[in-house]
Amino acid sequence: MTFDPDYRSNHFVYLFQKGRVPSLRNENGCRISRYRVLPEPLPRIDPESEFPIIEWRSHGHDGGDLAFGQDGMLYISTGDGTADSDLWVSGQTLDDLLGSVLRIDVRQAAPGKPYLIPDDNPFLDHPGARAEIWAYGLRNPWRMTADLQSGQIWVGNNGQDLWETAHLLRRGENYGWSVFEGSHPFYPNRQLGPTPHVLPTIEHPHSEFRSLTGGIVYRGQKWPELDGAYLYGDHSTGRIWAARHDGKTMLWHRELADTSLQVAGFALAPGGDILIVDYGGHAIHRLRKAPPQPAQAVPFPRKLSGTGLFKSLPDQAP
């Protein structure tokens, strides 16, 4: 779910929905729809206001997340559509919407479509390609975030057998699935797409992460040392990491916390608090700084003379 950039005036909210799609002959699929929020007496979505925007078939690995970029375009992450090992071999194809990040303009409409395809999308002139695609080669990018200050868009991507990845999104890039899992060969005999394989910005082996949950870019006063850093976690191990990237180089990358949470999402509270959604505990937690470590204790003396208990050790005078 994401709110329209002009939400205060239009009360629009966009939902990523999964289920049987009537226009696809009730096949399982995904749909992006716009709804209006009724502000009173308490804010709630008006179900009668649904305005379908785009939909596609998907039987698993749906993605999917929504984010408005600094450019005002709506970015949509989609999975490969199957439950295991890219069964539809959709990761490297451009003729469907699967395994990709889409980029559309929902403020305007084109003939026969409730949205406009931006004229700088990378595959407009590629034969047979869906022009909505901005980047591709993803397995299950179920969390995505856009930083409106820097313009960076980060995509967290679930791996298959050995690797979990996150990607700093760029125009036209190919992240390799399922010829590659992250930076490593997976099905090397499959055909790579029309653009070169781009290595992940962040990669963890399954000894560290097993189900990466993409997070947020921190902006706030409460954690100045994290300003501009990308925070993310792992649904299986509960670990939380952060990385700062200037668009060209990774400046630093480190672990922040080792928790018992099933990390399902992150949010930034108005006061600058970092919130973590715990799926297993059905709770929202606030990240807090650990208390200062106690000063190092003086080593226990190894000799009686080092205890200071005796004025004269030979005389054993206390």
C-alpha positions, 0 to 999 in steps of 0.5 A: 500500500502507498499513499498518493503524493497529493493525498492531503487533497485527493485522499487517494491510496493505492493497494497491491492486491492478490487473488482471483482476477475476473479479467483473467478468467478468475485465474490467480493474479495481482491487481493494483487499484486506486481507492479513496479514503473517507476521512470521517468519522475515522479514516477508512477506505471506501471499497466502492471507490476502487479504480483498477489500474493494472493486473497480471497473472501470478501463482506465487512469488507475487512481489510486491510493493508500491512506491512513488519515486522522486519523479512522481512515477509509481513503481511496482515490484513483481515476482516471477509468478511461480512457487519455485525456481522460476518455473515459467522462466519469466525472470529474463523475459520482457514480454510479461510483467513478472520478475520486474519493477514497473514504472507508470504514471498514474496521474495521466491516462493513455487510450485504452489504459488507466495510466501513461507509460513514461517516454523515458522507460528503457524498453519502449522500442524493444520488440515484444517488451512490456513498456511498463518495465523499468528493471527486471531479473528479480525473484520475489521483490516483496519490499521496496522503498523510495527515498524522496530526498536522494531519489534512491529506490531500494528493492529487497529480493528473496533468494532461492537456495543460497543467497539473499539480495538487495538492489539499488534500482537503476533504469534498465538493469537486469538483476539476473534471476534465474540465470543467476541467484544474486552474483552466483550462477543458478541456471547458467544454461538459460538465456540471459535477457537483452541487457547485461547481468548487474550484481546486487548492491547487497548480498548475504549468504544463507548463513546470515540471512534466509528471507530478506525483508527490504526496509526504509531509508532513514531520515530523522533527527533521532538517529543522526548516524543513520541519516540516509542509510538503508535499513533492512532485516531478515524474516527468518533470522531476525537480524537487522542491518544498515548500509549507506550508499552514495549512488556510486560506492558503498560507504559502510555496511554493518549489523545493527541488531540481532533479534528474535523477531520475524521481520516483515516490514519497517516504518519511520514514525513522525518523531524519527523512531524506527518501527519494525513489524514482527509477523510472528509476534503480531506486534510493532517494535521500536528500535532503541539504542543499546545501553552503554557498555560498562567500563572494563573491570579491573582484572582479578589479581593473580597474586596475593601481593596484588590484592592490596590487603597486606601492608607487609606481605612478608610479615602478613600485616594487614 
